[in-house]
């Protein structure tokens, strides 16, 4: 689930950067949220492998 969320957020961020309508820092929040979900996905996978 976290992998899907991070991919969707990365795509939305890229589309926001390509469109050129970056309204201040709002489009960069998508990148921050994508990085957080990616970290959560990696942490969840690592926890599953250890247990």
mmCIF file of the N, C-alpha and C atoms, coordinates in Angstrom:
data_MODEL
# 
_entry.id   MODEL 
# 
loop_
_atom_site.group_PDB 
_atom_site.id 
_atom_site.type_symbol 
_atom_site.label_atom_id 
_atom_site.label_alt_id 
_atom_site.label_comp_id 
_atom_site.label_asym_id 
_atom_site.label_entity_id 
_atom_site.label_seq_id 
_atom_site.pdbx_PDB_ins_code 
_atom_site.Cartn_x 
_atom_site.Cartn_y 
_atom_site.Cartn_z 
_atom_site.occupancy 
_atom_site.B_iso_or_equiv 
_atom_site.pdbx_formal_charge 
_atom_site.auth_seq_id 
_atom_site.auth_comp_id 
_atom_site.auth_asym_id 
_atom_site.auth_atom_id 
_atom_site.pdbx_PDB_model_num 
ATOM 1   N N  . UNK A 1 1  ? 0.817  -1.186  0.000   1.00 0.00 ? 1  UNK A N  1 
ATOM 2   C CA . UNK A 1 1  ? 0.000  0.000   0.000   1.00 0.00 ? 1  UNK A CA 1 
ATOM 3   C C  . UNK A 1 1  ? 0.869  1.261   0.000   1.00 0.00 ? 1  UNK A C  1 
ATOM 4   N N  . UNK A 1 2  ? 1.919  1.253   0.825   1.00 0.00 ? 2  UNK A N  1 
ATOM 5   C CA . UNK A 1 2  ? 2.795  2.425   0.881   1.00 0.00 ? 2  UNK A CA 1 
ATOM 6   C C  . UNK A 1 2  ? 3.551  2.611   -0.430  1.00 0.00 ? 2  UNK A C  1 
ATOM 7   N N  . UNK A 1 3  ? 3.885  1.490   -1.085  1.00 0.00 ? 3  UNK A N  1 
ATOM 8   C CA . UNK A 1 3  ? 4.577  1.600   -2.373  1.00 0.00 ? 3  UNK A CA 1 
ATOM 9   C C  . UNK A 1 3  ? 3.687  2.294   -3.391  1.00 0.00 ? 3  UNK A C  1 
ATOM 10  N N  . UNK A 1 4  ? 2.425  1.912   -3.420  1.00 0.00 ? 4  UNK A N  1 
ATOM 11  C CA . UNK A 1 4  ? 1.483  2.520   -4.364  1.00 0.00 ? 4  UNK A CA 1 
ATOM 12  C C  . UNK A 1 4  ? 1.296  3.999   -4.078  1.00 0.00 ? 4  UNK A C  1 
ATOM 13  N N  . UNK A 1 5  ? 1.144  4.333   -2.808  1.00 0.00 ? 5  UNK A N  1 
ATOM 14  C CA . UNK A 1 5  ? 0.965  5.730   -2.430  1.00 0.00 ? 5  UNK A CA 1 
ATOM 15  C C  . UNK A 1 5  ? 2.178  6.561   -2.819  1.00 0.00 ? 5  UNK A C  1 
ATOM 16  N N  . UNK A 1 6  ? 3.373  6.033   -2.582  1.00 0.00 ? 6  UNK A N  1 
ATOM 17  C CA . UNK A 1 6  ? 4.570  6.806   -2.896  1.00 0.00 ? 6  UNK A CA 1 
ATOM 18  C C  . UNK A 1 6  ? 4.720  6.999   -4.409  1.00 0.00 ? 6  UNK A C  1 
ATOM 19  N N  . UNK A 1 7  ? 4.388  5.987   -5.191  1.00 0.00 ? 7  UNK A N  1 
ATOM 20  C CA . UNK A 1 7  ? 4.478  6.121   -6.646  1.00 0.00 ? 7  UNK A CA 1 
ATOM 21  C C  . UNK A 1 7  ? 3.482  7.165   -7.148  1.00 0.00 ? 7  UNK A C  1 
ATOM 22  N N  . UNK A 1 8  ? 2.253  7.115   -6.627  1.00 0.00 ? 8  UNK A N  1 
ATOM 23  C CA . UNK A 1 8  ? 1.240  8.091   -7.036  1.00 0.00 ? 8  UNK A CA 1 
ATOM 24  C C  . UNK A 1 8  ? 1.680  9.502   -6.671  1.00 0.00 ? 8  UNK A C  1 
ATOM 25  N N  . UNK A 1 9  ? 2.226  9.683   -5.470  1.00 0.00 ? 9  UNK A N  1 
ATOM 26  C CA . UNK A 1 9  ? 2.671  11.013  -5.057  1.00 0.00 ? 9  UNK A CA 1 
ATOM 27  C C  . UNK A 1 9  ? 3.848  11.507  -5.884  1.00 0.00 ? 9  UNK A C  1 
ATOM 28  N N  . UNK A 1 10 ? 4.781  10.606  -6.222  1.00 0.00 ? 10 UNK A N  1 
ATOM 29  C CA . UNK A 1 10 ? 5.894  11.002  -7.087  1.00 0.00 ? 10 UNK A CA 1 
ATOM 30  C C  . UNK A 1 10 ? 5.400  11.430  -8.469  1.00 0.00 ? 10 UNK A C  1 
ATOM 31  N N  . UNK A 1 11 ? 4.436  10.697  -9.008  1.00 0.00 ? 11 UNK A N  1 
ATOM 32  C CA . UNK A 1 11 ? 3.891  11.045  -10.319 1.00 0.00 ? 11 UNK A CA 1 
ATOM 33  C C  . UNK A 1 11 ? 3.178  12.396  -10.257 1.00 0.00 ? 11 UNK A C  1 
ATOM 34  N N  . UNK A 1 12 ? 2.385  12.620  -9.217  1.00 0.00 ? 12 UNK A N  1 
ATOM 35  C CA . UNK A 1 12 ? 1.699  13.901  -9.071  1.00 0.00 ? 12 UNK A CA 1 
ATOM 36  C C  . UNK A 1 12 ? 2.692  15.043  -8.924  1.00 0.00 ? 12 UNK A C  1 
ATOM 37  N N  . UNK A 1 13 ? 3.769  14.814  -8.186  1.00 0.00 ? 13 UNK A N  1 
ATOM 38  C CA . UNK A 1 13 ? 4.796  15.841  -8.030  1.00 0.00 ? 13 UNK A CA 1 
ATOM 39  C C  . UNK A 1 13 ? 5.454  16.148  -9.376  1.00 0.00 ? 13 UNK A C  1 
ATOM 40  N N  . UNK A 1 14 ? 5.784  15.083  -10.120 1.00 0.00 ? 14 UNK A N  1 
ATOM 41  C CA . UNK A 1 14 ? 6.418  15.283  -11.427 1.00 0.00 ? 14 UNK A CA 1 
ATOM 42  C C  . UNK A 1 14 ? 5.486  16.026  -12.375 1.00 0.00 ? 14 UNK A C  1 
ATOM 43  N N  . UNK A 1 15 ? 4.204  15.669  -12.365 1.00 0.00 ? 15 UNK A N  1 
ATOM 44  C CA . UNK A 1 15 ? 3.251  16.375  -13.224 1.00 0.00 ? 15 UNK A CA 1 
ATOM 45  C C  . UNK A 1 15 ? 3.132  17.838  -12.816 1.00 0.00 ? 15 UNK A C  1 
ATOM 46  N N  . UNK A 1 16 ? 3.175  18.110  -11.534 1.00 0.00 ? 16 UNK A N  1 
ATOM 47  C CA . UNK A 1 16 ? 3.124  19.490  -11.070 1.00 0.00 ? 16 UNK A CA 1 
ATOM 48  C C  . UNK A 1 16 ? 4.349  20.278  -11.496 1.00 0.00 ? 16 UNK A C  1 
ATOM 49  N N  . UNK A 1 17 ? 5.506  19.634  -11.505 1.00 0.00 ? 17 UNK A N  1 
ATOM 50  C CA . UNK A 1 17 ? 6.722  20.321  -11.923 1.00 0.00 ? 17 UNK A CA 1 
ATOM 51  C C  . UNK A 1 17 ? 6.726  20.536  -13.440 1.00 0.00 ? 17 UNK A C  1 
ATOM 52  N N  . UNK A 1 18 ? 6.232  19.566  -14.184 1.00 0.00 ? 18 UNK A N  1 
ATOM 53  C CA . UNK A 1 18 ? 6.206  19.681  -15.641 1.00 0.00 ? 18 UNK A CA 1 
ATOM 54  C C  . UNK A 1 18 ? 5.205  20.738  -16.093 1.00 0.00 ? 18 UNK A C  1 
ATOM 55  N N  . UNK A 1 19 ? 4.071  20.801  -15.410 1.00 0.00 ? 19 UNK A N  1 
ATOM 56  C CA . UNK A 1 19 ? 3.027  21.736  -15.836 1.00 0.00 ? 19 UNK A CA 1 
ATOM 57  C C  . UNK A 1 19 ? 3.451  23.185  -15.638 1.00 0.00 ? 19 UNK A C  1 
ATOM 58  N N  . UNK A 1 20 ? 4.389  23.418  -14.749 1.00 0.00 ? 20 UNK A N  1 
ATOM 59  C CA . UNK A 1 20 ? 4.886  24.772  -14.554 1.00 0.00 ? 20 UNK A CA 1 
ATOM 60  C C  . UNK A 1 20 ? 4.022  25.618  -13.647 1.00 0.00 ? 20 UNK A C  1 
ATOM 61  N N  . UNK A 1 21 ? 2.961  25.052  -13.124 1.00 0.00 ? 21 UNK A N  1 
ATOM 62  C CA . UNK A 1 21 ? 2.094  25.826  -12.240 1.00 0.00 ? 21 UNK A CA 1 
ATOM 63  C C  . UNK A 1 21 ? 2.412  25.503  -10.775 1.00 0.00 ? 21 UNK A C  1 
ATOM 64  N N  . UNK A 1 22 ? 3.654  25.705  -10.413 1.00 0.00 ? 22 UNK A N  1 
ATOM 65  C CA . UNK A 1 22 ? 4.059  25.438  -9.042  1.00 0.00 ? 22 UNK A CA 1 
ATOM 66  C C  . UNK A 1 22 ? 3.670  26.633  -8.186  1.00 0.00 ? 22 UNK A C  1 
ATOM 67  N N  . UNK A 1 23 ? 2.621  26.477  -7.458  1.00 0.00 ? 23 UNK A N  1 
ATOM 68  C CA . UNK A 1 23 ? 2.099  27.547  -6.606  1.00 0.00 ? 23 UNK A CA 1 
ATOM 69  C C  . UNK A 1 23 ? 2.903  27.576  -5.302  1.00 0.00 ? 23 UNK A C  1 
ATOM 70  N N  . UNK A 1 24 ? 4.036  28.195  -5.347  1.00 0.00 ? 24 UNK A N  1 
ATOM 71  C CA . UNK A 1 24 ? 4.863  28.288  -4.146  1.00 0.00 ? 24 UNK A CA 1 
ATOM 72  C C  . UNK A 1 24 ? 5.468  26.942  -3.787  1.00 0.00 ? 24 UNK A C  1 
ATOM 73  N N  . UNK A 1 25 ? 5.327  26.589  -2.539  1.00 0.00 ? 25 UNK A N  1 
ATOM 74  C CA . UNK A 1 25 ? 5.941  25.357  -2.048  1.00 0.00 ? 25 UNK A CA 1 
ATOM 75  C C  . UNK A 1 25 ? 4.955  24.191  -2.012  1.00 0.00 ? 25 UNK A C  1 
ATOM 76  N N  . UNK A 1 26 ? 3.717  24.387  -2.425  1.00 0.00 ? 26 UNK A N  1 
ATOM 77  C CA . UNK A 1 26 ? 2.701  23.343  -2.292  1.00 0.00 ? 26 UNK A CA 1 
ATOM 78  C C  . UNK A 1 26 ? 3.042  22.091  -3.085  1.00 0.00 ? 26 UNK A C  1 
ATOM 79  N N  . UNK A 1 27 ? 3.578  22.251  -4.278  1.00 0.00 ? 27 UNK A N  1 
ATOM 80  C CA . UNK A 1 27 ? 3.899  21.077  -5.081  1.00 0.00 ? 27 UNK A CA 1 
ATOM 81  C C  . UNK A 1 27 ? 5.043  20.288  -4.444  1.00 0.00 ? 27 UNK A C  1 
ATOM 82  N N  . UNK A 1 28 ? 5.909  20.948  -3.710  1.00 0.00 ? 28 UNK A N  1 
ATOM 83  C CA . UNK A 1 28 ? 7.018  20.257  -3.073  1.00 0.00 ? 28 UNK A CA 1 
ATOM 84  C C  . UNK A 1 28 ? 6.565  19.470  -1.854  1.00 0.00 ? 28 UNK A C  1 
ATOM 85  N N  . UNK A 1 29 ? 5.407  19.808  -1.308  1.00 0.00 ? 29 UNK A N  1 
ATOM 86  C CA . UNK A 1 29 ? 4.858  18.992  -0.226  1.00 0.00 ? 29 UNK A CA 1 
ATOM 87  C C  . UNK A 1 29 ? 4.517  17.587  -0.724  1.00 0.00 ? 29 UNK A C  1 
ATOM 88  N N  . UNK A 1 30 ? 4.134  17.469  -1.989  1.00 0.00 ? 30 UNK A N  1 
ATOM 89  C CA . UNK A 1 30 ? 3.897  16.142  -2.561  1.00 0.00 ? 30 UNK A CA 1 
ATOM 90  C C  . UNK A 1 30 ? 5.174  15.310  -2.527  1.00 0.00 ? 30 UNK A C  1 
ATOM 91  N N  . UNK A 1 31 ? 6.299  15.951  -2.817  1.00 0.00 ? 31 UNK A N  1 
ATOM 92  C CA . UNK A 1 31 ? 7.571  15.242  -2.774  1.00 0.00 ? 31 UNK A CA 1 
ATOM 93  C C  . UNK A 1 31 ? 7.898  14.806  -1.355  1.00 0.00 ? 31 UNK A C  1 
ATOM 94  N N  . UNK A 1 32 ? 7.655  15.658  -0.382  1.00 0.00 ? 32 UNK A N  1 
ATOM 95  C CA . UNK A 1 32 ? 7.908  15.308  1.017   1.00 0.00 ? 32 UNK A CA 1 
ATOM 96  C C  . UNK A 1 32 ? 7.016  14.144  1.439   1.00 0.00 ? 32 UNK A C  1 
ATOM 97  N N  . UNK A 1 33 ? 5.732  14.210  1.090   1.00 0.00 ? 33 UNK A N  1 
ATOM 98  C CA . UNK A 1 33 ? 4.820  13.118  1.443   1.00 0.00 ? 33 UNK A CA 1 
ATOM 99  C C  . UNK A 1 33 ? 5.226  11.823  0.745   1.00 0.00 ? 33 UNK A C  1 
ATOM 100 N N  . UNK A 1 34 ? 5.687  11.919  -0.493  1.00 0.00 ? 34 UNK A N  1 
ATOM 101 C CA . UNK A 1 34 ? 6.133  10.732  -1.215  1.00 0.00 ? 34 UNK A CA 1 
ATOM 102 C C  . UNK A 1 34 ? 7.355  10.116  -0.548  1.00 0.00 ? 34 UNK A C  1 
ATOM 103 N N  . UNK A 1 35 ? 8.281  10.942  -0.111  1.00 0.00 ? 35 UNK A N  1 
ATOM 104 C CA . UNK A 1 35 ? 9.472  10.418  0.568   1.00 0.00 ? 35 UNK A CA 1 
ATOM 105 C C  . UNK A 1 35 ? 9.103  9.751   1.893   1.00 0.00 ? 35 UNK A C  1 
ATOM 106 N N  . UNK A 1 36 ? 8.169  10.342  2.633   1.00 0.00 ? 36 UNK A N  1 
ATOM 107 C CA . UNK A 1 36 ? 7.748  9.754   3.904   1.00 0.00 ? 36 UNK A CA 1 
ATOM 108 C C  . UNK A 1 36 ? 7.084  8.399   3.676   1.00 0.00 ? 36 UNK A C  1 
ATOM 109 N N  . UNK A 1 37 ? 6.211  8.308   2.681   1.00 0.00 ? 37 UNK A N  1 
ATOM 110 C CA . UNK A 1 37 ? 5.566  7.025   2.417   1.00 0.00 ? 37 UNK A CA 1 
ATOM 111 C C  . UNK A 1 37 ? 6.562  5.991   1.906   1.00 0.00 ? 37 UNK A C  1 
ATOM 112 N N  . UNK A 1 38 ? 7.562  6.430   1.165   1.00 0.00 ? 38 UNK A N  1 
ATOM 113 C CA . UNK A 1 38 ? 8.596  5.498   0.711   1.00 0.00 ? 38 UNK A CA 1 
ATOM 114 C C  . UNK A 1 38 ? 9.403  4.973   1.896   1.00 0.00 ? 38 UNK A C  1 
ATOM 115 N N  . UNK A 1 39 ? 9.743  5.835   2.828   1.00 0.00 ? 39 UNK A N  1 
ATOM 116 C CA . UNK A 1 39 ? 10.466 5.399   4.029   1.00 0.00 ? 39 UNK A CA 1 
ATOM 117 C C  . UNK A 1 39 ? 9.620  4.430   4.840   1.00 0.00 ? 39 UNK A C  1 
ATOM 118 N N  . UNK A 1 40 ? 8.330  4.708   4.966   1.00 0.00 ? 40 UNK A N  1 
ATOM 119 C CA . UNK A 1 40 ? 7.439  3.803   5.685   1.00 0.00 ? 40 UNK A CA 1 
ATOM 120 C C  . UNK A 1 40 ? 7.335  2.455   4.981   1.00 0.00 ? 40 UNK A C  1 
ATOM 121 N N  . UNK A 1 41 ? 7.315  2.460   3.659   1.00 0.00 ? 41 UNK A N  1 
ATOM 122 C CA . UNK A 1 41 ? 7.237  1.211   2.905   1.00 0.00 ? 41 UNK A CA 1 
ATOM 123 C C  . UNK A 1 41 ? 8.495  0.372   3.117   1.00 0.00 ? 41 UNK A C  1 
ATOM 124 N N  . UNK A 1 42 ? 9.649  1.013   3.099   1.00 0.00 ? 42 UNK A N  1 
ATOM 125 C CA . UNK A 1 42 ? 10.901 0.287   3.309   1.00 0.00 ? 42 UNK A CA 1 
ATOM 126 C C  . UNK A 1 42 ? 10.975 -0.235  4.739   1.00 0.00 ? 42 UNK A C  1 
ATOM 127 N N  . UNK A 1 43 ? 10.547 0.572   5.701   1.00 0.00 ? 43 UNK A N  1 
ATOM 128 C CA . UNK A 1 43 ? 10.573 0.143   7.099   1.00 0.00 ? 43 UNK A CA 1 
ATOM 129 C C  . UNK A 1 43 ? 9.610  -1.016  7.332   1.00 0.00 ? 43 UNK A C  1 
ATOM 130 N N  . UNK A 1 44 ? 8.449  -0.964  6.713   1.00 0.00 ? 44 UNK A N  1 
ATOM 131 C CA . UNK A 1 44 ? 7.478  -2.036  6.878   1.00 0.00 ? 44 UNK A CA 1 
ATOM 132 C C  . UNK A 1 44 ? 7.990  -3.328  6.259   1.00 0.00 ? 44 UNK A C  1 
ATOM 133 N N  . UNK A 1 45 ? 8.639  -3.221  5.123   1.00 0.00 ? 45 UNK A N  1 
ATOM 134 C CA . UNK A 1 45 ? 9.182  -4.416  4.476   1.00 0.00 ? 45 UNK A CA 1 
ATOM 135 C C  . UNK A 1 45 ? 10.312 -5.014  5.309   1.00 0.00 ? 45 UNK A C  1 
ATOM 136 N N  . UNK A 1 46 ? 11.169 -4.150  5.867   1.00 0.00 ? 46 UNK A N  1 
ATOM 137 C CA . UNK A 1 46 ? 12.262 -4.648  6.699   1.00 0.00 ? 46 UNK A CA 1 
ATOM 138 C C  . UNK A 1 46 ? 11.756 -5.325  7.961   1.00 0.00 ? 46 UNK A C  1 
ATOM 139 N N  . UNK A 1 47 ? 10.699 -4.775  8.547   1.00 0.00 ? 47 UNK A N  1 
ATOM 140 C CA . UNK A 1 47 ? 10.126 -5.358  9.752   1.00 0.00 ? 47 UNK A CA 1 
ATOM 141 C C  . UNK A 1 47 ? 9.514  -6.717  9.426   1.00 0.00 ? 47 UNK A C  1 
ATOM 142 N N  . UNK A 1 48 ? 8.934  -6.859  8.244   1.00 0.00 ? 48 UNK A N  1 
ATOM 143 C CA . UNK A 1 48 ? 8.319  -8.119  7.844   1.00 0.00 ? 48 UNK A CA 1 
ATOM 144 C C  . UNK A 1 48 ? 9.389  -9.186  7.622   1.00 0.00 ? 48 UNK A C  1 
ATOM 145 N N  . UNK A 1 49 ? 10.548 -8.800  7.091   1.00 0.00 ? 49 UNK A N  1 
ATOM 146 C CA . UNK A 1 49 ? 11.624 -9.756  6.847   1.00 0.00 ? 49 UNK A CA 1 
ATOM 147 C C  . UNK A 1 49 ? 12.267 -10.235 8.134   1.00 0.00 ? 49 UNK A C  1 
ATOM 148 N N  . UNK A 1 50 ? 12.348 -9.350  9.131   1.00 0.00 ? 50 UNK A N  1 
ATOM 149 C CA . UNK A 1 50 ? 12.993 -9.692  10.397  1.00 0.00 ? 50 UNK A CA 1 
ATOM 150 C C  . UNK A 1 50 ? 12.105 -10.626 11.214  1.00 0.00 ? 50 UNK A C  1 
ATOM 151 N N  . UNK A 1 51 ? 10.817 -10.387 11.224  1.00 0.00 ? 51 UNK A N  1 
ATOM 152 C CA . UNK A 1 51 ? 9.891  -11.151 12.071  1.00 0.00 ? 51 UNK A CA 1 
ATOM 153 C C  . UNK A 1 51 ? 9.616  -12.519 11.535  1.00 0.00 ? 51 UNK A C  1 
# 
